[in-house]
Amino acid sequence: MLDSAIFIVSGILCLALVLNLWRLMSGPDMSDRILALDTMYINSIALILLYGMYVRTGLYFEAALLIAMLGFVSSVALCKYLLRGDIIE
Amino acid sequence: MTFWVELLVSILLLIGGFFVLVGSVGLSRLPDFYTRLHAPTKATTLGMGGILIASMILMTYEQGYLSLHELLIALFLFITAPVTAHMLAKTALHQENRVLKRTRSQHLIKTAREQQAPSAADRHE
């Protein structure tokens, strides 16, 4: 039962990633694209955690934590670039 | 025992997946940037909370000792999501994104765009 639930949720997450990708390509402004990238890295963290649950190992949490930190930093850096024309002033 | 753990984890996973999907559908369907900002920052973060709690329960059950790594990721996401949303909203105000006609307080966009850091003369008064 758990394995089929993991498969169903993986399918749902892939659908969500495709919707985010559509917004990333068609977003009318730069901020829409940054928002889509932000959502995509959060969804990919969920996919990595699901794979870790599927193979029953805790090895993937560090990778997920790294992606969370770097994704946040990159979103803020892109926002700062659009706001001020510079990242570290 | 195993059945109930699997049932609980499956239900939490399905709830989490549903909310993540709601966030992405909102991101792709809502009409302007300020409404679009709501969907991923709230629904997706809640869905991630569900998936992380499911992972925490499963890993605690599998390993036999309390597994709290996932709580770290959940805490980090819950702290950073509002910060990212704030930065994105500031960016959208600065870039003067297209807004819905019925958005209230649109005159404040100009004020936010012209916001300056306090000058040295003001600080030494």
Backbone of each chain as ProteinMPNN parsed JSONL, in Angstrom:
{"seq_chain_A": "MLDSAIFIVSGILCLALVLNLWRLMSGPDMSDRILALDTMYINSIALILLYGMYVRTGLYFEAALLIAMLGFVSSVALCKYLLRGDIIE", "coords_chain_A": {"N_chain_A": [[0.834, -1.205, 0.0], [1.928, 1.225, 0.833], [3.921, 1.589, -1.076], [2.444, 1.898, -3.442], [1.109, 4.254, -2.803], [3.306, 5.979, -2.697], [4.052, 5.92, -5.398], [1.768, 7.085, -6.591], [1.826, 9.676, -5.457], [4.274, 10.525, -6.453], [3.64, 10.711, -9.164], [1.753, 12.799, -9.022], [3.421, 14.861, -8.166], [5.119, 15.066, -10.359], [3.327, 15.982, -12.279], [2.764, 18.455, -11.118], [5.287, 19.623, -11.372], [5.436, 19.823, -14.153], [3.426, 21.706, -14.624], [4.594, 23.904, -13.304], [6.798, 24.233, -14.95], [5.584, 25.034, -17.278], [4.674, 27.553, -16.485], [7.12, 28.699, -16.048], [8.12, 28.891, -18.629], [6.224, 30.438, -19.961], [5.788, 32.651, -18.443], [4.826, 36.021, -18.027], [6.46, 38.019, -16.9], [9.716, 38.697, -15.394], [9.634, 38.189, -12.64], [7.622, 36.295, -12.395], [8.906, 34.124, -13.502], [10.97, 33.685, -11.687], [9.472, 32.979, -9.461], [8.327, 30.595, -10.385], [10.647, 29.002, -10.641], [11.381, 28.879, -7.959], [9.222, 27.424, -6.855], [9.638, 25.092, -8.266], [12.056, 24.094, -7.214], [11.283, 23.473, -4.638], [9.383, 21.477, -5.112], [11.047, 19.547, -6.226], [12.588, 18.84, -4.033], [10.63, 17.479, -2.598], [10.266, 15.284, -4.309], [12.788, 14.014, -4.137], [12.768, 13.304, -1.421], [10.656, 11.487, -1.489], [11.798, 9.448, -3.037], [13.795, 8.659, -1.279], [12.149, 7.624, 0.74], [11.078, 5.497, -0.659], [13.208, 3.7, -1.126], [13.809, 3.312, 1.471], [15.837, 4.685, 2.988], [17.889, 6.966, 4.84], [19.594, 8.544, 3.486], [19.174, 10.572, 1.686], [18.374, 12.918, 2.803], [20.241, 14.871, 3.413], [20.964, 15.782, 0.893], [18.513, 16.878, 0.15], [18.299, 18.928, 2.029], [20.473, 20.51, 1.313], [19.654, 21.325, -1.251], [17.421, 22.809, -0.532], [18.597, 24.96, 0.892], [20.362, 26.124, -1.049], [18.557, 26.73, -3.063], [16.938, 28.677, -1.847], [18.852, 30.716, -1.447], [19.533, 31.27, -4.101], [17.106, 32.191, -5.152], [16.762, 34.55, -3.646], [19.03, 35.927, -4.478], [18.503, 36.35, -7.217], [16.236, 37.981, -6.978], [17.354, 40.192, -5.648], [19.074, 41.069, -7.635], [17.282, 41.934, -9.594], [16.034, 43.925, -8.155], [17.989, 45.822, -7.334], [19.963, 45.883, -9.249], [22.31, 44.731, -8.65], [24.023, 42.264, -6.728], [25.549, 41.749, -4.334], [26.156, 44.533, -2.596]], "CA_chain_A": [[0.0, 0.0, 0.0], [2.78, 2.411, 0.913], [4.623, 1.779, -2.337], [1.536, 2.474, -4.442], [0.884, 5.664, -2.435], [4.488, 6.74, -3.117], [3.99, 6.081, -6.85], [0.726, 8.057, -6.931], [2.272, 11.025, -5.098], [5.316, 10.908, -7.407], [2.953, 11.165, -10.375], [1.18, 14.112, -8.74], [4.51, 15.842, -8.127], [5.602, 15.286, -11.726], [2.338, 16.856, -12.906], [2.982, 19.802, -10.564], [6.514, 20.16, -11.975], [5.142, 20.217, -15.534], [2.688, 22.979, -14.561], [5.56, 24.947, -12.988], [7.632, 24.451, -16.134], [4.785, 25.828, -18.217], [4.698, 28.935, -16.018], [8.493, 29.183, -16.232], [8.348, 29.247, -20.03], [5.274, 31.409, -20.505], [5.552, 33.743, -17.503], [4.996, 37.29, -18.742], [7.496, 38.869, -16.321], [10.833, 37.986, -14.774], [9.303, 37.717, -11.293], [6.885, 35.031, -12.545], [9.851, 33.025, -13.76], [11.668, 33.377, -10.427], [8.516, 32.261, -8.608], [8.208, 29.229, -10.897], [11.866, 28.273, -10.259], [11.299, 28.661, -6.513], [8.302, 26.31, -6.637], [10.212, 23.858, -8.822], [13.042, 23.44, -6.331], [10.573, 22.877, -3.499], [8.794, 20.207, -5.557], [12.071, 18.517, -6.422], [12.913, 18.338, -2.696], [9.622, 16.472, -2.264], [10.537, 14.068, -5.095], [13.96, 13.343, -3.56], [12.344, 12.673, -0.166], [9.845, 10.311, -1.824], [12.687, 8.36, -3.432], [14.404, 8.166, -0.046], [11.179, 6.779, 1.426], [10.845, 4.283, -1.443], [14.293, 2.751, -0.876], [13.911, 3.2, 2.931], [17.131, 5.113, 3.512], [17.936, 8.369, 5.243], [20.777, 9.119, 2.843], [18.851, 11.653, 0.764], [17.937, 14.121, 3.498], [21.283, 15.892, 3.303], [20.815, 16.366, -0.445], [17.314, 17.715, 0.154], [18.595, 20.125, 2.818], [21.353, 21.362, 0.501], [18.862, 21.945, -2.317], [16.583, 23.838, 0.09], [19.401, 26.154, 1.2], [20.868, 26.782, -2.256], [17.411, 27.297, -3.771], [16.552, 29.94, -1.195], [19.869, 31.728, -1.718], [19.482, 31.693, -5.501], [15.913, 33.034, -5.355], [17.007, 35.88, -3.086], [20.021, 36.604, -5.307], [17.837, 36.834, -8.433], [15.381, 39.115, -6.601], [18.211, 41.338, -5.367], [19.59, 41.576, -8.902], [16.228, 42.703, -10.267], [15.667, 45.096, -7.354], [19.036, 46.832, -7.182], [20.947, 45.819, -10.32], [23.553, 44.251, -8.06], [23.636, 41.255, -5.736], [26.191, 42.155, -3.077], [26.54, 45.929, -2.854]], "C_chain_A": [[0.865, 1.25, 0.0], [3.479, 2.665, -0.408], [3.698, 2.372, -3.391], [1.22, 3.927, -4.11], [2.069, 6.516, -2.875], [4.471, 6.955, -4.628], [2.963, 7.137, -7.233], [1.209, 9.471, -6.64], [3.411, 11.481, -6.0], [4.697, 11.4, -8.712], [2.367, 12.553, -10.198], [2.269, 15.183, -8.764], [5.067, 16.104, -9.516], [4.639, 16.193, -12.487], [2.529, 18.297, -12.429], [4.223, 20.432, -11.179], [6.27, 20.596, -13.415], [4.383, 21.543, -15.552], [3.637, 24.137, -14.246], [6.425, 25.278, -14.195], [6.885, 25.284, -17.158], [4.792, 27.298, -17.797], [6.085, 29.534, -16.209], [8.715, 29.622, -17.67], [7.455, 30.395, -20.47], [5.084, 32.619, -19.606], [5.77, 35.097, -18.144], [6.13, 38.15, -18.177], [8.604, 38.02, -15.724], [10.441, 37.44, -13.411], [8.455, 36.448, -11.34], [7.847, 33.867, -12.725], [10.599, 32.668, -12.487], [10.752, 32.597, -9.507], [8.365, 30.811, -9.069], [9.436, 28.403, -10.53], [11.837, 27.932, -8.784], [10.39, 27.469, -6.201], [8.887, 25.004, -7.15], [11.233, 23.251, -7.879], [12.358, 22.857, -5.108], [9.963, 21.531, -3.897], [9.85, 19.137, -5.767], [12.589, 17.999, -5.084], [11.927, 17.241, -2.307], [9.87, 15.175, -3.025], [11.72, 13.298, -4.523], [13.582, 12.636, -2.265], [11.52, 11.422, -0.443], [10.722, 9.155, -2.263], [13.389, 7.784, -2.21], [13.46, 7.277, 0.74], [10.987, 5.463, 0.691], [11.939, 3.256, -1.191], [14.603, 2.646, 0.614], [15.311, 3.554, 3.453], [17.083, 6.59, 3.875], [19.05, 9.128, 4.564], [20.457, 10.397, 2.077], [18.458, 12.941, 1.462], [18.96, 15.232, 3.389], [21.193, 16.588, 1.956], [19.622, 17.299, -0.472], [17.576, 19.016, 0.91], [19.484, 21.081, 2.032], [20.568, 22.071, -0.587], [17.987, 23.043, -1.735], [17.386, 25.105, 0.333], [19.827, 26.876, -0.071], [19.725, 27.389, -3.064], [16.975, 28.615, -3.184], [17.551, 31.039, -1.542], [19.777, 32.204, -3.164], [18.251, 32.531, -5.782], [16.162, 34.438, -4.85], [18.018, 36.637, -3.936], [19.387, 37.148, -6.58], [16.96, 38.033, -8.122], [16.228, 40.355, -6.363], [18.742, 41.935, -6.661], [18.534, 42.414, -9.602], [15.9, 43.974, -9.498], [16.718, 46.192, -7.459], [20.03, 46.841, -8.332], [22.275, 45.273, -9.864], [23.166, 43.257, -6.981], [24.235, 41.571, -4.382], [26.732, 43.557, -3.291], [27.722, 46.301, -1.98]], "O_chain_A": [[0.593, 2.21, -0.721], [3.621, 3.814, -0.826], [4.107, 3.249, -4.152], [1.076, 4.751, -5.014], [1.89, 7.631, -3.363], [4.828, 8.032, -5.104], [3.227, 7.985, -8.086], [1.033, 10.37, -7.463], [3.527, 12.671, -6.294], [5.162, 12.378, -9.298], [2.459, 13.392, -11.093], [2.073, 16.27, -9.307], [5.449, 17.232, -9.829], [5.065, 17.065, -13.244], [2.467, 19.237, -13.221], [4.232, 21.626, -11.477], [6.817, 21.604, -13.862], [4.655, 22.405, -16.387], [3.52, 25.216, -14.827], [6.749, 26.44, -14.443], [7.471, 26.135, -17.827], [4.903, 28.187, -18.642], [6.221, 30.723, -16.496], [9.412, 30.605, -17.92], [7.875, 31.237, -21.264], [4.318, 33.523, -19.94], [6.815, 35.312, -18.759], [6.711, 38.944, -18.917], [8.469, 36.807, -15.565], [10.863, 36.342, -13.047], [8.544, 35.611, -10.441], [7.645, 32.779, -12.186], [10.843, 31.491, -12.221], [11.19, 31.658, -8.842], [8.283, 29.902, -8.243], [9.306, 27.239, -10.15], [12.22, 26.83, -8.389], [10.737, 26.612, -5.388], [8.673, 23.943, -6.563], [11.292, 22.029, -7.741], [12.808, 21.838, -4.584], [10.014, 20.567, -3.133], [9.599, 17.957, -5.521], [12.991, 16.839, -4.993], [12.316, 16.209, -1.761], [9.708, 14.089, -2.469], [11.676, 12.071, -4.43], [14.012, 11.509, -2.022], [11.649, 10.418, 0.258], [10.447, 8.005, -1.919], [13.563, 6.57, -2.105], [13.888, 6.292, 1.341], [10.761, 4.428, 1.316], [11.649, 2.067, -1.057], [15.556, 1.967, 0.995], [15.891, 2.82, 4.254], [16.327, 7.363, 3.286], [19.42, 10.22, 4.995], [21.344, 11.217, 1.838], [18.23, 13.956, 0.803], [18.599, 16.404, 3.284], [21.323, 17.809, 1.863], [19.694, 18.387, -1.044], [17.132, 20.083, 0.486], [19.291, 22.296, 2.066], [20.769, 23.26, -0.832], [17.816, 24.093, -2.354], [16.925, 26.203, 0.021], [19.678, 28.094, -0.174], [19.892, 28.441, -3.681], [16.676, 29.562, -3.911], [17.162, 32.155, -1.889], [19.923, 33.395, -3.436], [18.318, 33.483, -6.56], [15.826, 35.413, -5.522], [17.895, 37.85, -4.108], [19.684, 38.27, -6.99], [16.926, 38.995, -8.889], [15.878, 41.445, -6.816], [18.852, 43.154, -6.786], [18.837, 43.478, -10.143], [15.53, 44.986, -10.094], [16.382, 47.36, -7.652], [20.875, 47.735, -8.391], [23.263, 45.337, -10.596], [22.101, 43.382, -6.377], [23.516, 41.654, -3.387], [27.659, 43.755, -4.075], [28.203, 47.432, -2.04]]}, "seq_chain_B": "MTFWVELLVSILLLIGGFFVLVGSVGLSRLPDFYTRLHAPTKATTLGMGGILIASMILMTYEQGYLSLHELLIALFLFITAPVTAHMLAKTALHQENRVLKRTRSQHLIKTAREQQAPSAADRHE", "coords_chain_B": {"N_chain_B": [[0.118, -3.521, 13.398], [2.145, -2.622, 11.585], [0.459, -2.22, 9.413], [-1.126, -0.038, 10.255], [0.754, 1.98, 10.547], [1.613, 2.2, 7.89], [-0.792, 3.002, 6.709], [-1.231, 5.517, 7.932], [1.057, 6.924, 7.065], [0.624, 6.82, 4.289], [-1.768, 8.282, 4.034], [-0.956, 10.811, 4.94], [0.969, 11.375, 2.985], [-0.637, 11.482, 0.677], [-2.289, 13.667, 1.269], [-0.33, 15.678, 1.424], [0.704, 15.599, -1.229], [-1.59, 16.363, -2.62], [-1.902, 19.049, -1.762], [0.466, 20.194, -2.725], [0.025, 19.916, -5.459], [-2.214, 21.583, -5.709], [-1.003, 24.039, -5.19], [0.677, 24.277, -7.445], [-1.173, 24.245, -9.544], [-2.516, 26.591, -8.955], [-0.41, 28.368, -9.376], [-0.15, 28.182, -12.131], [-2.626, 28.935, -13.113], [-3.791, 31.284, -12.017], [-4.696, 34.814, -12.36], [-2.939, 37.235, -12.181], [0.357, 38.487, -11.15], [0.448, 39.031, -8.386], [-1.64, 37.592, -7.277], [-0.849, 35.083, -8.059], [1.352, 34.717, -6.48], [0.378, 33.865, -4.051], [-0.292, 31.116, -4.217], [2.011, 29.175, -4.459], [3.496, 29.889, -2.161], [1.901, 29.381, 0.065], [0.152, 27.009, -0.228], [1.946, 25.093, -1.314], [3.96, 25.023, 0.617], [2.562, 24.032, 2.81], [1.866, 21.494, 1.805], [4.418, 20.382, 1.559], [5.017, 20.232, 4.264], [3.255, 18.147, 5.041], [4.312, 15.963, 3.555], [6.874, 15.822, 4.657], [6.329, 15.218, 7.339], [5.202, 12.691, 6.995], [7.455, 11.319, 6.016], [9.075, 11.519, 8.259], [7.681, 9.966, 10.17], [7.742, 7.442, 8.912], [10.532, 6.933, 8.73], [11.25, 6.962, 11.412], [9.878, 4.701, 12.242], [11.075, 2.715, 10.658], [13.819, 2.78, 11.347], [13.88, 2.552, 14.047], [14.681, 4.382, 15.931], [14.216, 7.825, 16.996], [13.728, 9.972, 14.293], [14.767, 12.984, 13.219], [15.699, 14.584, 11.17], [14.115, 15.513, 9.074], [12.505, 17.387, 10.163], [14.172, 19.531, 10.311], [14.43, 20.332, 7.616], [11.754, 21.012, 7.166], [11.418, 23.124, 8.974], [13.267, 24.939, 7.925], [12.13, 25.426, 5.384], [9.703, 26.571, 6.179], [10.575, 28.895, 7.334], [11.93, 30.199, 5.229], [10.104, 30.489, 3.105], [8.196, 32.715, 3.474], [10.057, 34.823, 3.41], [11.138, 34.69, 0.823], [8.773, 35.165, -0.594], [8.236, 37.79, 0.167], [10.464, 39.14, -0.904], [9.984, 38.637, -3.62], [7.571, 39.948, -4.006], [8.37, 42.592, -3.548], [10.111, 42.84, -5.715], [8.285, 42.609, -7.821], [6.748, 44.911, -7.404], [8.701, 46.81, -7.859], [9.38, 46.358, -10.517], [7.064, 47.062, -11.704], [4.895, 45.259, -12.449], [2.143, 44.009, -14.429], [-1.089, 44.589, -13.082], [-4.21, 43.356, -11.727], [-7.295, 44.99, -12.567], [-9.018, 45.542, -10.461], [-7.454, 45.628, -8.196], [-6.701, 46.846, -4.987], [-5.403, 49.961, -3.579], [-3.53, 50.856, -5.514], [-2.081, 53.124, -5.93], [0.007, 53.026, -4.196], [2.033, 51.622, -5.369], [3.742, 53.254, -6.806], [4.872, 54.746, -4.731], [6.241, 52.7, -3.353], [8.058, 52.025, -5.274], [9.682, 54.244, -5.442], [10.976, 54.265, -3.072], [13.585, 55.116, -0.849], [16.789, 54.528, 0.724], [17.357, 55.69, 4.093], [18.91, 58.87, 4.258], [22.274, 60.043, 5.066], [22.208, 62.551, 6.25], [19.649, 62.652, 7.419], [19.918, 60.819, 9.44], [21.667, 61.931, 11.28], [20.356, 63.895, 12.621]], "CA_chain_B": [[0.952, -2.353, 13.691], [2.715, -2.134, 10.331], [-0.618, -1.712, 8.56], [-1.579, 1.294, 10.669], [1.816, 2.941, 10.201], [1.561, 2.435, 6.441], [-1.998, 3.781, 6.408], [-1.011, 6.901, 8.367], [2.04, 7.548, 6.17], [0.019, 6.991, 2.964], [-2.737, 9.385, 4.072], [-0.208, 12.072, 5.013], [1.587, 11.604, 1.675], [-1.649, 11.898, -0.302], [-2.677, 15.045, 1.594], [0.769, 16.555, 1.013], [0.735, 15.679, -2.677], [-2.734, 17.157, -3.072], [-1.677, 20.486, -1.559], [1.509, 20.63, -3.658], [-0.606, 20.061, -6.774], [-3.045, 22.796, -5.669], [-0.102, 25.181, -5.324], [1.167, 24.429, -8.812], [-2.3, 24.635, -10.398], [-2.717, 28.021, -8.712], [0.667, 29.113, -10.03], [-0.297, 28.251, -13.584], [-3.955, 29.363, -13.555], [-4.289, 32.554, -11.484], [-4.565, 35.813, -13.425], [-1.813, 38.17, -12.206], [1.474, 38.01, -10.341], [0.229, 39.132, -6.937], [-2.474, 36.452, -6.877], [-0.051, 33.872, -8.264], [2.31, 34.586, -5.377], [-0.231, 33.179, -2.915], [-0.435, 29.656, -4.329], [3.158, 28.363, -4.039], [4.043, 30.165, -0.831], [1.087, 28.805, 1.141], [-0.275, 25.622, -0.426], [3.081, 24.182, -1.502], [4.658, 24.852, 1.888], [1.753, 23.121, 3.627], [2.023, 20.149, 1.262], [5.743, 19.891, 1.956], [4.912, 19.845, 5.67], [2.649, 16.823, 5.107], [5.241, 14.937, 3.054], [7.995, 15.685, 5.594], [5.863, 14.493, 8.533], [5.09, 11.286, 6.596], [8.811, 10.762, 5.962], [9.568, 11.423, 9.628], [7.047, 8.808, 10.816], [8.234, 6.199, 8.298], [11.933, 6.686, 9.079], [11.291, 6.586, 12.827], [9.428, 3.315, 12.357], [12.016, 1.797, 10.026], [15.13, 2.741, 11.977], [13.735, 2.183, 15.444], [14.932, 5.521, 16.812], [13.542, 9.035, 16.527], [14.432, 10.583, 13.158], [14.3, 14.37, 13.201], [16.305, 15.395, 10.097], [13.104, 16.111, 8.214], [11.999, 18.57, 10.847], [15.094, 20.609, 9.951], [14.029, 20.816, 6.291], [10.446, 21.66, 7.301], [11.632, 24.41, 9.647], [13.949, 25.821, 6.98], [11.173, 25.863, 4.358], [8.684, 27.431, 6.774], [11.174, 30.208, 7.573], [12.366, 30.887, 4.018], [9.025, 30.762, 2.136], [7.721, 34.102, 3.541], [11.114, 35.766, 3.013], [11.165, 34.687, -0.639], [7.557, 35.81, -1.09], [8.397, 39.227, 0.373], [11.413, 39.646, -1.904], [9.356, 38.594, -4.947], [6.565, 41.016, -4.082], [9.123, 43.835, -3.725], [10.587, 42.864, -7.098], [7.162, 42.875, -8.718], [6.406, 46.326, -7.263], [9.76, 47.608, -8.46], [9.326, 46.209, -11.973], [5.727, 47.506, -12.126], [4.178, 44.205, -13.158], [0.734, 44.254, -14.722], [-1.955, 44.193, -11.976], [-5.644, 43.308, -12.032], [-7.862, 46.33, -12.484], [-9.707, 45.772, -9.194], [-6.52, 45.624, -7.071], [-6.808, 48.065, -4.193], [-4.186, 50.688, -3.179], [-2.522, 50.796, -6.579], [-1.217, 54.311, -5.912], [1.178, 52.758, -3.357], [3.106, 51.007, -6.154], [4.707, 54.313, -7.141], [5.594, 55.044, -3.492], [7.178, 51.615, -3.053], [9.126, 52.037, -6.279], [10.611, 55.356, -5.212], [11.498, 54.183, -1.702], [15.037, 55.263, -0.776], [17.379, 54.317, 2.041], [17.477, 56.967, 4.795], [20.206, 59.473, 3.939], [23.138, 60.287, 6.224], [21.788, 63.795, 6.9], [18.495, 62.375, 8.273], [20.296, 60.01, 10.593], [22.433, 62.675, 12.287], [19.577, 65.012, 13.171]], "C_chain_B": [[1.5, -1.75, 12.403], [1.642, -1.549, 9.431], [-1.006, -0.295, 8.947], [-0.523, 2.355, 10.372], [1.767, 3.26, 8.716], [0.353, 3.269, 6.064], [-1.793, 5.243, 6.75], [-0.055, 7.613, 7.411], [1.423, 7.792, 4.799], [-0.947, 8.158, 2.956], [-2.016, 10.725, 4.115], [0.44, 12.405, 3.671], [0.563, 12.104, 0.675], [-2.118, 13.32, -0.024], [-1.6, 16.024, 1.137], [0.827, 16.719, -0.49], [-0.402, 16.506, -3.233], [-2.456, 18.649, -2.92], [-0.574, 21.014, -2.47], [0.914, 20.842, -5.044], [-1.479, 21.309, -6.816], [-2.181, 24.038, -5.845], [0.343, 25.382, -6.758], [0.043, 24.796, -9.773], [-2.592, 26.121, -10.212], [-1.661, 28.851, -9.407], [0.429, 29.232, -11.524], [-1.631, 28.849, -14.007], [-4.355, 30.77, -13.119], [-3.905, 33.723, -12.396], [-3.385, 36.781, -13.351], [-0.783, 37.798, -11.147], [1.158, 38.001, -8.859], [-0.712, 38.036, -6.436], [-1.695, 35.149, -7.019], [0.904, 33.631, -7.108], [1.72, 33.812, -4.209], [-0.088, 31.67, -3.002], [0.816, 28.896, -3.889], [3.612, 28.641, -2.617], [3.198, 29.557, 0.273], [0.796, 27.334, 0.918], [0.911, 24.682, -0.547], [3.833, 23.967, -0.201], [3.894, 23.912, 2.811], [1.885, 21.681, 3.149], [3.362, 19.551, 1.617], [5.744, 19.48, 3.419], [4.322, 18.452, 5.807], [3.606, 15.734, 4.686], [6.38, 14.728, 4.049], [7.567, 14.972, 6.866], [5.716, 13.011, 8.216], [6.462, 10.62, 6.59], [9.376, 10.559, 7.365], [8.998, 10.187, 10.329], [7.615, 7.507, 10.257], [9.665, 5.898, 8.729], [12.074, 6.324, 10.559], [10.899, 5.13, 13.015], [10.457, 2.341, 11.802], [13.3, 1.648, 10.824], [15.056, 2.382, 13.452], [14.107, 3.265, 16.424], [14.374, 6.78, 16.168], [14.371, 9.718, 15.443], [13.908, 11.998, 12.981], [14.97, 15.216, 12.132], [15.252, 16.189, 9.342], [12.535, 17.369, 8.836], [12.859, 19.777, 10.517], [14.708, 21.208, 8.603], [12.714, 21.572, 6.395], [10.601, 23.041, 7.921], [12.266, 25.412, 8.682], [12.974, 26.329, 5.93], [10.155, 26.836, 4.945], [9.253, 28.805, 7.085], [11.422, 30.925, 6.255], [11.226, 31.224, 3.063], [8.491, 32.197, 2.259], [8.776, 35.116, 3.131], [11.189, 35.857, 1.492], [9.948, 35.41, -1.206], [7.665, 37.329, -0.948], [9.333, 39.819, -0.671], [10.768, 39.681, -3.289], [8.311, 39.684, -5.087], [7.243, 42.366, -4.268], [9.618, 43.966, -5.162], [9.461, 43.215, -8.061], [6.732, 44.335, -8.623], [7.427, 47.185, -7.994], [9.689, 47.555, -9.976], [7.989, 46.643, -12.555], [5.054, 46.464, -13.004], [2.727, 44.623, -13.4], [-0.125, 43.776, -13.535], [-3.389, 44.112, -12.473], [-6.246, 44.688, -11.805], [-8.48, 46.594, -11.124], [-8.783, 45.691, -7.988], [-6.61, 46.948, -6.317], [-5.428, 48.68, -3.946], [-3.11, 50.667, -4.259], [-1.609, 52.011, -6.58], [0.046, 54.064, -5.089], [2.323, 52.13, -4.146], [4.185, 52.03, -6.461], [5.556, 54.652, -5.908], [6.645, 53.977, -3.205], [8.343, 51.637, -4.022], [10.155, 53.118, -5.991], [11.199, 55.355, -3.819], [13.027, 54.249, -1.704], [15.525, 54.897, 0.626], [17.479, 55.67, 2.752], [18.867, 57.551, 4.572], [20.983, 59.771, 5.207], [22.691, 61.543, 6.98], [20.601, 63.551, 7.832], [18.918, 61.654, 9.549], [20.965, 60.846, 11.682], [21.659, 63.833, 12.881], [19.469, 64.924, 14.682]], "O_chain_B": [[1.355, -0.555, 12.145], [1.853, -0.532, 8.771], [-1.194, 0.559, 8.08], [-0.849, 3.481, 9.994], [1.864, 4.42, 8.314], [0.444, 4.145, 5.203], [-2.137, 6.12, 5.958], [-0.303, 8.745, 6.995], [1.654, 8.84, 4.197], [-0.969, 8.943, 2.008], [-2.403, 11.666, 3.422], [0.465, 13.565, 3.26], [0.835, 13.03, -0.088], [-2.324, 14.1, -0.954], [-1.899, 17.06, 0.542], [0.981, 17.834, -0.99], [-0.226, 17.258, -4.191], [-2.734, 19.431, -3.83], [-0.653, 22.148, -2.941], [1.242, 21.811, -5.729], [-1.5, 22.02, -7.821], [-2.558, 24.973, -6.551], [0.388, 26.511, -7.246], [0.257, 25.564, -10.711], [-2.88, 26.83, -11.177], [-1.959, 29.908, -9.963], [0.76, 30.252, -12.129], [-1.769, 29.243, -15.165], [-5.181, 31.399, -13.781], [-2.912, 33.645, -13.121], [-2.854, 37.131, -14.405], [-1.017, 36.9, -10.339], [1.548, 37.078, -8.145], [-0.595, 37.599, -5.291], [-1.85, 34.228, -6.217], [1.23, 32.488, -6.789], [2.453, 33.172, -3.454], [0.2, 31.009, -2.004], [0.711, 28.035, -3.015], [4.069, 27.729, -1.928], [3.733, 29.241, 1.336], [1.138, 26.496, 1.752], [0.906, 23.599, 0.037], [4.299, 22.86, 0.069], [4.493, 23.095, 3.51], [2.001, 20.758, 3.955], [3.457, 18.367, 1.939], [6.39, 18.5, 3.789], [4.819, 17.648, 6.596], [3.719, 14.705, 5.352], [6.81, 13.596, 4.269], [8.344, 14.2, 7.428], [6.052, 12.162, 9.041], [6.624, 9.506, 7.088], [10.062, 9.573, 7.635], [9.725, 9.452, 10.997], [7.932, 6.584, 11.007], [9.99, 4.756, 9.055], [12.905, 5.492, 10.926], [11.487, 4.411, 13.823], [10.697, 1.281, 12.38], [13.821, 0.543, 10.972], [16.049, 1.956, 14.042], [13.885, 3.111, 17.625], [14.096, 6.814, 14.969], [15.552, 10.007, 15.635], [12.744, 12.196, 12.633], [14.842, 16.441, 12.155], [15.445, 17.359, 9.01], [12.134, 18.299, 8.137], [12.366, 20.903, 10.447], [14.661, 22.428, 8.449], [12.557, 22.638, 5.799], [9.996, 24.01, 7.462], [11.865, 26.574, 8.623], [12.973, 27.517, 5.608], [9.782, 27.812, 4.295], [8.511, 29.786, 7.104], [11.162, 32.124, 6.148], [11.357, 32.161, 2.276], [8.338, 32.859, 1.232], [8.445, 36.159, 2.566], [11.29, 36.949, 0.931], [10.058, 36.168, -2.169], [7.238, 38.07, -1.833], [9.045, 40.865, -1.253], [10.972, 40.629, -4.047], [8.171, 40.281, -6.155], [6.771, 43.199, -5.043], [9.561, 45.042, -5.756], [9.641, 44.004, -8.989], [6.388, 44.943, -9.636], [7.075, 48.158, -8.661], [9.905, 48.562, -10.651], [7.799, 46.598, -13.77], [4.688, 46.736, -14.148], [2.167, 45.459, -12.691], [0.089, 42.672, -13.034], [-3.748, 44.707, -13.49], [-5.776, 45.456, -10.965], [-8.48, 47.734, -10.66], [-9.266, 45.686, -6.856], [-6.597, 48.023, -6.916], [-4.409, 48.004, -4.087], [-1.928, 50.486, -3.966], [-0.513, 51.974, -7.14], [1.038, 54.778, -5.239], [3.458, 52.098, -3.668], [5.378, 51.736, -6.393], [6.772, 54.823, -6.0], [7.785, 54.288, -2.86], [9.474, 51.313, -3.657], [11.344, 52.945, -6.256], [11.845, 56.321, -3.413], [13.686, 53.535, -2.46], [14.764, 54.95, 1.592], [17.666, 56.694, 2.095], [19.872, 56.849, 4.677], [20.42, 59.755, 6.302], [22.783, 61.595, 8.207], [20.524, 64.15, 8.905], [18.334, 61.865, 10.612], [20.855, 60.527, 12.866], [22.236, 64.671, 13.574], [18.847, 65.782, 15.308]]}, "name": "protein", "num_of_chains": 2, "seq": "MLDSAIFIVSGILCLALVLNLWRLMSGPDMSDRILALDTMYINSIALILLYGMYVRTGLYFEAALLIAMLGFVSSVALCKYLLRGDIIEMTFWVELLVSILLLIGGFFVLVGSVGLSRLPDFYTRLHAPTKATTLGMGGILIASMILMTYEQGYLSLHELLIALFLFITAPVTAHMLAKTALHQENRVLKRTRSQHLIKTAREQQAPSAADRHE"}
